Amino acid sequence: MYQYTSTDKKIVTERADQFQGQVTRRVSGSVKELEFKPLRLQNGLYMQLHAYMLRVNVPYGLLNSKQLRMNAHIARTYDKGYAHFTTRQNIQYNWPELDDVPKILKDLASVEMHAIQSSGNCIRNTTSDPFAGVARDEIEDPRPYGELIRQWSTFHPEFAYLPRKFKIAVTGTPDFDRAAVRVHDIGVRLVKNDKGELGCEIMAGGGLGRTPVVGKVLRDWLPREDMLTYLDAILRVYNTIGRRDNKYKARIKITINETGVDKFRAMVDEEFELMRDEGTKLTQAELDRVSKQFVAPTYKKLASSDSALTKFKLSKERDFGHWVTNNVIAHKVDGYSAAVISLKTKDTPPGDVSDTQLDKIADIADKYSFGEAVVTHAQNLVLPNVETEQLPALYAELKEWDLAEGNYNLVTDTICCPGLDFCALANARSIPVALEISERFADLDYQEDIGELNLKISGCINACGHHHVGHIGILGIDRRGKEAYQLMLGGSPSDDASLAQIIGPALAPDKIVDALETVLKTYLGLRTAPEERFLDCYRRVGATPFKEAVYADN
C-alpha cells in the first residue's frame, strides 16, 4: 500500500495542529458556529442529530493492521467503543467530543490516515474494487490509479470549492464492475483497445440522492497517460458552468443533463486539448513510482484451491460450509483465496464493529493476510490474501469474535445508513429495519435458496444506503409526520446499472419486512430455475406480480 513521504506526514500532522487552534477558539466562543462550520468540514467533522460525527478517509478501502489497531484505539478512547464502516469505504465515529477531535486527527496522522476532504464541496475519498490486486478478472490493479487521483485532487486549489461534493471511483475489471463506477460523478474503468493497449473508459454524471442518474460515457478509450488531464478538464468545465444557486441542482449529473451530454463532452474535449501540455500527463516514471508501492506480497507456491474449496463447502460443519460457499472468493494466485468478513449480524447495525473486534481483525490480518484488510462498498471487510488451506483456522477465529456470518451477497448482507437514530437529515430509522431483516431471514439455507440479492436501505432521499441501486431498495420517508417506507425493485450498481422503481404506496414500519418477505416468496414462485437471480427474474416479469402480491390485502 502507499507509504507517506516526509512531506505527506508533515502536512497531516500540521493540519491536526491547526485544527487544535481552531477548536480552542470555537470552545472559547471567539469563533462562532457559522464561522467554524467550514473549518470543521474541511477536516471531516459533521454535526449530526445528537453529536459530532468524524468521517475518516480510507483511500480505495485499503487498511493495514497498524491502522486497524489505531482505529480500535480511537473507538475505545474517544467514542463509545465502536467504529462504523460506510458505503464510501470510509470509517465514521458518531460520538466524538469536539475537544478530542484534534487528538484523534493526530493519532490518525501517526498511522498515515486523515479526514481531509472527507466532507465539503470538494473531491472526496477515491474508491475502488474491494478485490483490487487479487481479482482474477482484472486487467490491471486499479489502486495505483486511485492513489494518483488522490494525490492530484488533495488540496487542488481550483477544486477546493466546487458547486457540490464530488466522488470518483476506479475499477480494473472490464466485464464486472464491483466499484459502482456508473453511479459516481466520475467513473474510471481500465480497458484495452483493439490493439491491446491499456487505457481508460471515462464516465461522468452518475449519482444517487434525490435525482438518481446512471453516468454517461464521455470517452470509451483514453490513453492512461491522459487520465488526470482529462479528469482535470471535466472538473474545470463543471466548476465553470455548474450551478451554485441551488444545491439540489448543483451536482455534475444535473449539469450534464441540463447541458446535454454531447455538448458537455465537446466542452470537456476542448478544455482537454488546451491542457494537454500543462504538465498533468502521467509519465511512465510517475506510474512506476506509485505502482511499486502496490506490489504483490511474497506468495508461496501452492497447489490449486479448487479441491480444498469443494471439500470445505461440503463440510459436515454446515455454518463453515455456508461461509466458504458465500464469503470466499477466487484468487488470481493458486492456493490463495480472498475471504469476506461480514459485519452484518442480527444484533449489530450493518457496518458497525467494536474496538475489541477491530483489534482482533488486525491480529487476524497479520496472521492470515499479510497484514492487510479492505473495506467494501457493502460495509464489510475483505482479507485479500488467505492461504486456502488456512480457511478452517481463520473461520474458527472469526467465529469466536462473532465475525463469521456466511451471508455475503445474500438477503441479510444489508447495506444500511445510520438513519434517524443518528442523522439530522433522515426521515425514518434504517437500523431497526435492517436488524429485523437479519432476524427474520437468519436461516442460511433459506438465504442460499433465494440466492444473490443486494438489499439496500436509506433513511432519506439523500441515499447514503444506495437504495436506488439495490435489487431491492427500501427508502424511509416522512408521511404526514410519521415514519414510512417505500419499497423499490430492480436496481443494480454494476455493469448492468439500473435504477430501482417504487412499486406502490409507502408502508408502515410494522409492514415493510412483511412486504419484503412477500416479494421474496413471489420471486421463488416465479423464477424459472434456481439459477435465475432475483434481479433477472424481476426484469423478465416486471413489477406487476410483485406489486399485486404486496398490496393484495391493502
C-alpha positions in Angstrom: 0.0 0.0 0.0 1.0 3.6 -0.5 3.5 4.9 2.1 3.5 8.6 3.1 6.6 10.6 2.3 8.0 13.0 4.9 6.0 15.8 3.2 2.8 13.8 3.4 3.4 13.2 7.1 4.2 16.9 7.8 1.0 18.0 6.1 -1.4 15.8 8.0 0.4 16.5 11.3 0.4 20.2 10.8 -3.3 20.1 9.8 -4.2 18.4 13.1 -2.2 21.1 15.0 -4.0 23.9 13.0 -7.4 22.3 13.8 -6.5 22.2 17.5 -6.2 26.0 17.4 -9.5 26.3 15.6 -11.3 24.1 18.1 -9.8 26.0 21.0 -11.2 29.3 19.6 -14.6 27.6 19.0 -14.8 26.3 22.6 -13.8 29.7 24.0 -16.5 31.4 21.9 -14.1 33.6 19.9 -15.2 31.7 16.8 -18.9 31.2 16.3 -20.5 28.1 14.8 -21.2 29.7 11.4 -17.5 30.6 11.1 -16.4 27.3 12.5 -18.5 25.1 10.1 -16.3 25.4 7.0 -13.2 24.8 9.2 -14.6 21.6 10.7 -16.0 20.3 7.4 -12.5 20.7 5.8 -11.4 18.2 8.5 -14.3 15.7 8.1 -16.3 16.8 11.1 -20.1 16.9 10.8 -22.8 17.9 13.3 -25.3 15.0 13.4 -28.6 14.7 15.3 -27.1 14.1 18.7 -23.4 14.7 18.5 -20.5 15.4 16.2 -19.5 12.7 13.6 -16.0 12.4 12.2 -15.5 10.7 8.8 -12.1 9.3 8.2 -10.8 8.6 4.7 -9.7 5.1 3.6 -8.4 5.6 0.1 -9.6 2.7 -2.1 -10.6 0.9 1.1 -7.1 -0.4 2.0 -6.0 -0.7 5.6 -3.0 -2.3 7.3 -3.0 -3.9 10.7 -1.4 -0.9 12.3 -4.2 1.3 11.1 -6.8 -1.1 12.2 -5.3 -1.1 15.7 -5.2 2.7 15.8 -8.9 2.9 14.8 -9.7 0.4 17.6 -7.8 2.7 20.0 -9.8 5.7 18.7 -13.1 3.9 19.1 -12.2 2.8 22.6 -10.7 6.1 23.8 -12.8 8.8 22.1 -16.1 7.1 21.0 -18.5 4.6 22.5 -16.4 1.5 21.7 -17.2 1.0 18.1 -16.4 2.3 14.6 -18.7 2.4 11.6 -17.7 1.4 8.0 -19.5 3.2 5.3 -20.6 2.7 1.7 -17.8 5.0 0.6 -15.1 2.7 2.1 -14.6 5.1 4.9 -14.7 4.9 8.7 -17.1 7.1 10.8 -17.1 7.9 14.5 -20.5 9.0 15.7 -19.8 10.3 19.3 -16.5 12.2 19.5 -16.3 15.2 21.8 -15.2 18.4 20.0 -12.2 18.8 22.3 -11.0 15.3 21.4 -11.1 15.6 17.6 -7.7 17.2 17.2 -6.3 14.4 19.3 -8.0 11.9 17.0 -6.5 13.6 13.9 -3.0 13.4 15.5 -3.5 9.7 16.2 -4.6 9.1 12.6 -1.7 11.1 11.3 0.7 8.8 13.2 -0.5 5.9 11.0 -0.8 7.8 7.8 -4.5 8.5 7.9 -6.6 11.7 7.9 -10.0 13.2 7.4 -9.1 15.9 5.0 -11.7 16.4 2.2 -13.9 13.7 3.6 -16.7 16.3 3.5 -17.4 19.7 1.9 -17.8 20.6 -1.8 -14.6 19.1 -2.9 -13.2 15.8 -4.4 -13.9 13.1 -1.7 -12.3 9.8 -0.9 -11.4 7.9 -4.1 -13.0 4.4 -4.1 -12.3 1.2 -5.9 -12.9 -2.6 -6.2 -12.5 -4.2 -2.8 -10.9 -7.2 -4.5 -8.4 -5.0 -6.4 -5.0 -6.6 -6.8 -6.3 -10.2 -6.2 -9.3 -10.5 -8.6 -8.9 -13.0 -11.4 -10.9 -10.8 -13.8 -9.0 -7.5 -13.5 -6.7 -6.5 -16.4 -4.6 -4.3 -14.1 -4.6 -3.2 -10.4 -6.7 0.0 -10.2 -5.3 1.1 -6.8 -2.3 3.0 -8.2 -4.6 5.0 -10.4 -6.8 5.7 -7.4 -3.7 6.8 -5.5 -2.7 9.1 -8.3 -6.2 10.6 -8.3 -6.0 11.1 -4.5 -2.6 12.9 -4.8 -3.8 15.0 -7.7 -7.1 16.0 -6.0 -6.0 16.6 -2.4 -5.6 20.4 -1.9 -6.1 21.1 -5.6 -6.6 24.9 -5.4 -9.1 25.0 -8.2 -11.4 22.3 -6.8 -11.5 23.2 -3.1 -14.9 24.9 -3.6 -16.8 23.1 -6.3 -20.6 23.6 -6.8 -21.2 20.4 -4.9 -19.4 17.4 -3.4 -17.6 15.2 -6.0 -16.9 11.4 -5.9 -14.6 9.3 -8.2 -14.4 5.5 -8.4 -11.9 3.4 -10.3 -12.1 -0.3 -11.4 -9.7 -2.6 -13.2 -12.3 -5.1 -14.4 -13.6 -4.9 -18.0 -16.6 -7.2 -17.5 -17.8 -7.0 -13.9 -18.0 -3.7 -12.0 -17.5 -4.0 -8.3 -16.8 -0.3 -7.8 -20.1 1.1 -9.0 -18.4 3.4 -11.4 -21.6 4.2 -13.3 -23.2 5.9 -10.3 -20.3 8.2 -9.4 -19.6 11.8 -10.5 -16.7 10.3 -12.5 -16.1 6.6 -13.1 -12.8 5.3 -14.4 -12.6 1.8 -15.9 -9.3 0.4 -17.1 -9.8 -1.1 -20.5 -7.8 -2.3 -23.5 -8.4 -1.1 -27.1 -8.3 -3.2 -30.3 -4.5 -3.0 -30.3 -4.3 -4.4 -26.8 -3.2 -1.0 -25.4 -4.2 -0.2 -21.8 -6.3 2.9 -21.3 -9.4 4.3 -19.5 -13.1 4.4 -20.2 -14.3 7.6 -18.6 -17.9 8.0 -17.4 -19.4 11.1 -15.8 -22.6 12.4 -14.3 -23.7 9.3 -12.3 -25.1 9.6 -8.8 -27.9 8.8 -6.4 -29.7 11.1 -3.9 -32.9 12.9 -4.8 -32.1 12.7 -8.5 -30.6 9.3 -9.3 -28.8 9.0 -12.6 -26.7 6.4 -14.4 -23.5 8.0 -15.7 -22.8 8.7 -19.3 -19.7 7.6 -21.2 -17.6 10.6 -22.3 -14.6 8.6 -23.6 -14.8 4.8 -24.4 -11.0 4.7 -24.5 -8.4 7.3 -23.4 -4.6 6.7 -23.2 -3.9 6.2 -19.5 -1.2 8.9 -19.6 -4.0 11.4 -20.3 -6.3 10.2 -17.4 -5.5 13.1 -14.9 -5.6 15.7 -17.7 -9.0 14.5 -18.8 -10.4 14.4 -15.3 -9.0 17.9 -14.8 -10.8 19.1 -17.9 -14.1 17.6 -16.6 -13.7 19.3 -13.3 -12.8 22.6 -14.9 -15.9 22.6 -17.1 -18.1 21.5 -14.2 -16.6 24.2 -11.9 -17.3 26.8 -14.6 -20.9 26.0 -15.6 -22.2 24.0 -12.6 -25.0 25.7 -10.7 -24.3 27.4 -7.4 -27.8 28.9 -6.9 -29.5 25.7 -5.8 -27.6 22.9 -4.0 -30.2 20.4 -5.2 -29.3 21.3 -8.8 -25.5 21.6 -8.3 -24.3 18.1 -8.8 -22.5 17.3 -12.1 -25.3 14.9 -13.1 -27.7 17.9 -13.2 -25.1 19.9 -15.1 -24.7 17.2 -17.8 -28.5 16.7 -18.0 -29.1 20.4 -18.5 -26.2 21.0 -20.9 -26.7 17.8 -22.8 -24.1 15.0 -22.8 -22.9 15.7 -26.4 -22.4 19.4 -25.7 -20.8 18.7 -22.3 -18.4 16.2 -23.9 -17.5 18.7 -26.6 -16.7 21.3 -23.9 -14.5 18.8 -22.0 -12.7 17.8 -25.2 -12.0 21.5 -26.0 -10.6 22.1 -22.5 -8.6 18.8 -22.6 -6.9 19.9 -25.9 -5.9 23.2 -24.3 -4.5 21.5 -21.2 -2.6 18.6 -22.8 0.8 20.3 -22.5 0.3 21.7 -19.0 2.1 19.0 -17.1 -0.6 16.7 -15.8 0.3 14.0 -18.3 1.1 10.7 -16.5 4.7 9.7 -17.3 5.8 6.1 -17.1 8.1 7.2 -14.3 5.2 8.6 -12.3 3.1 5.5 -12.8 6.1 3.3 -11.8 6.7 5.5 -8.7 3.2 4.8 -7.3 2.7 1.3 -8.7 5.8 0.0 -7.0 4.1 0.5 -3.7 1.3 -1.9 -4.6 3.5 -4.9 -5.4 2.0 -8.3 -4.6 3.1 -9.9 -1.3 5.5 -12.9 -1.5 3.2 -15.7 -2.2 4.0 -19.4 -1.5 4.0 -21.8 -4.4 0.8 -23.8 -3.6 -1.5 -26.2 -5.3 -4.8 -25.0 -6.8 -7.5 -24.2 -4.3 -10.3 -26.0 -6.2 -10.3 -29.4 -4.4 -9.9 -27.8 -1.0 -12.8 -25.4 -1.5 -15.0 -28.2 -2.7 -14.2 -30.2 0.4 -14.8 -27.2 2.7 -18.1 -26.3 1.0 -19.3 -29.9 1.8 -18.1 -29.8 5.3 -20.2 -31.5 8.0 -20.0 -28.3 9.9 -22.7 -26.6 8.0 -22.0 -23.0 9.1 -18.4 -23.3 7.9 -19.7 -24.7 4.6 -22.1 -21.8 4.2 -19.2 -19.4 5.0 -16.9 -20.9 2.4 -19.7 -21.0 -0.2 -20.7 -17.4 0.2 -17.8 -15.5 1.7 -14.7 -17.0 0.0 -13.8 -15.5 -3.4 -11.5 -17.0 -6.0 -7.9 -15.5 -6.0 -5.7 -15.0 -9.0 -2.8 -16.9 -7.3 -3.1 -20.7 -6.9 -3.6 -21.8 -3.3 -5.0 -18.5 -2.1 -8.4 -17.1 -1.5 -10.0 -13.8 -0.6 -12.3 -14.0 2.5 -15.1 -11.6 3.3 -15.6 -10.7 7.0 -19.3 -9.9 7.2 -20.2 -7.0 9.5 -23.9 -8.0 9.3 -25.3 -9.9 12.3 -28.8 -9.9 13.8 -27.5 -8.0 16.9 -25.4 -5.3 15.3 -26.2 -2.4 12.9 -24.7 -3.0 9.5 -21.1 -1.8 9.2 -20.5 -1.5 13.0 -17.5 -3.1 14.6 -16.3 -2.9 18.2 -12.9 -1.8 19.3 -12.1 -5.3 20.5 -13.2 -6.8 17.2 -11.0 -4.3 15.3 -8.0 -5.3 17.4 -8.8 -9.0 16.7 -9.2 -8.3 12.9 -5.8 -6.6 13.0 -4.3 -9.8 14.6 -6.1 -12.0 12.1 -4.9 -9.8 9.2 -1.3 -10.2 10.4 -1.7 -13.9 10.8 -3.6 -14.8 7.7 -3.4 -12.0 5.1 0.0 -10.2 5.1 -1.4 -7.6 7.5 -4.0 -6.1 5.2 -7.8 -5.7 5.1 -10.0 -3.9 2.7 -13.3 -2.0 3.3 -16.1 -2.9 0.9 -18.9 -0.7 -0.5 -21.3 -3.1 1.2 -19.9 -2.2 4.7 -17.9 -5.4 5.1 -14.2 -6.2 5.2 -12.1 -8.4 3.0 -8.9 -10.3 3.9 -7.5 -10.4 0.4 -4.6 -12.9 0.6 -5.5 -16.0 2.7 -3.9 -19.4 2.1 -6.9 -21.6 1.2 -5.8 -24.4 3.5 -5.9 -21.9 6.3 -9.6 -21.2 5.9 -10.8 -23.5 8.6 -8.4 -21.9 11.2 -9.4 -18.5 10.0 -13.1 -19.3 10.3 -12.7 -20.6 13.8 -11.0 -17.4 15.0 -13.7 -15.2 13.2 -16.5 -17.3 14.8 -15.0 -16.7 18.3 -15.4 -13.0 17.8 -18.9 -13.0 16.1 -17.3 -12.2 12.7 -18.1 -15.4 10.8 -21.6 -14.8 9.4 -21.7 -16.6 6.0 -24.1 -14.2 4.3 -22.1 -12.2 1.8 -24.3 -11.1 -1.1 -27.4 -12.7 0.5 -30.5 -11.0 1.8 -29.1 -10.3 5.3 -26.0 -8.7 3.9 -27.9 -5.5 4.0 -26.5 -2.0 3.3 -27.9 0.5 5.7 -27.3 4.2 6.5 -27.4 5.4 10.1 -30.9 6.8 9.6 -32.9 8.8 12.1 -31.1 7.2 15.0 -28.1 9.4 14.2 -28.6 11.6 11.1 -30.3 15.0 11.3 -31.3 14.7 7.6 -33.1 11.4 7.9 -36.9 11.0 7.8 -37.0 7.4 9.2 -34.9 4.9 11.0 -32.9 2.4 9.0 -31.1 0.3 11.6 -34.2 -1.3 13.2 -35.4 -2.4 9.8 -32.0 -3.9 8.9 -31.9 -5.7 12.3 -35.5 -7.1 11.8 -34.5 -8.4 8.4 -31.4 -10.1 9.9 -33.6 -11.8 12.5 -36.4 -12.7 10.0 -34.2 -14.3 7.4 -31.4 -15.7 9.6 -31.6 -19.2 8.2 -28.7 -19.5 5.8 -30.3 -22.5 3.9 -33.2 -20.2 3.0 -30.9 -17.3 2.1 -28.9 -19.5 -0.2 -32.1 -20.7 -1.8 -33.0 -17.1 -2.5 -29.5 -16.6 -3.9 -27.7 -13.4 -4.8 -29.6 -10.3 -3.5 -28.4 -6.8 -2.9 -30.7 -5.2 -0.3 -30.1 -1.5 0.4 -31.8 0.8 3.0 -31.7 4.6 3.2 -33.4 6.7 5.9 -33.9 9.6 3.5 -33.7 10.7 -0.2 -30.0 11.5 0.1 -29.4 7.8 -0.5 -26.4 7.1 1.8 -27.7 3.5 1.8 -27.7 3.4 -2.1 -31.3 2.2 -2.1 -31.7 3.3 -5.8 -29.3 0.6 -7.0 -30.4 -2.3 -4.8 -32.0 -5.3 -6.3 -34.4 -4.4 -3.6 -34.3 -0.9 -2.1 -36.1 0.5 1.0 -36.4 4.2 1.4 -37.6 5.8 4.6 -39.9 8.8 4.2 -41.9 11.2 6.4 -45.6 10.5 5.7 -47.7 13.2 7.5 -45.3 13.3 10.4 -44.9 9.5 10.7 -42.2 7.2 9.5 -43.0 5.1 6.4 -41.1 3.1 3.9 -41.2 2.9 0.1 -40.3 -0.5 -1.5 -38.3 -0.3 -4.7 -37.3 -3.2 -7.0 -34.9 -3.7 -10.0 -31.8 -1.6 -9.2 -28.2 -2.5 -9.9 -24.9 -0.7 -9.4 -22.8 -3.0 -11.7 -22.2 -3.2 -15.5 -26.0 -3.6 -16.0 -26.6 -0.5 -13.9 -30.2 0.4 -13.4 -32.4 2.4 -11.0 -34.9 0.7 -8.8 -38.6 1.7 -9.2 -41.1 2.2 -6.5 -43.8 -0.5 -6.7 -46.6 1.2 -4.7 -47.6 3.3 -1.8 -45.4 3.6 1.3 -45.7 1.1 4.0 -45.9 1.4 7.8 -42.8 0.4 9.8 -44.5 -2.8 11.0 -45.4 -3.8 7.4 -42.2 -3.3 5.5 -40.4 -6.5 6.4 -43.6 -8.5 5.8 -43.7 -6.9 2.4 -40.1 -7.9 1.7 -40.9 -11.5 2.7 -43.8 -11.4 0.3 -41.6 -10.1 -2.5 -39.1 -12.9 -1.9 -41.8 -15.6 -1.8 -43.2 -14.3 -5.0 -39.8 -14.5 -6.6 -39.3 -18.1 -5.5 -42.6 -18.9 -7.2 -41.8 -17.1 -10.4 -38.2 -18.0 -11.2 -37.7 -20.4 -14.0 -34.7 -22.2 -12.3 -32.8 -21.9 -9.0 -30.0 -20.2 -11.0 -32.3 -17.3 -12.1 -31.3 -14.4 -9.8 -34.0 -12.1 -8.3 -32.9 -9.2 -10.5 -33.1 -11.3 -13.7 -36.5 -12.6 -12.7 -37.8 -9.1 -12.0 -36.5 -7.8 -15.3 -38.2 -10.7 -17.1 -41.6 -10.5 -15.4 -41.8 -6.8 -14.4 -43.2 -5.2 -11.3 -46.8 -6.2 -11.6 -46.8 -9.7 -9.9 -44.7 -8.3 -7.0 -47.0 -5.3 -6.6 -50.1 -7.4 -6.7 -48.7 -9.7 -4.0 -47.5 -7.0 -1.7 -50.7 -4.9 -1.8 -53.2 -7.8 -2.1 -54.7 -7.1 1.3 -54.2 -3.3 1.3 
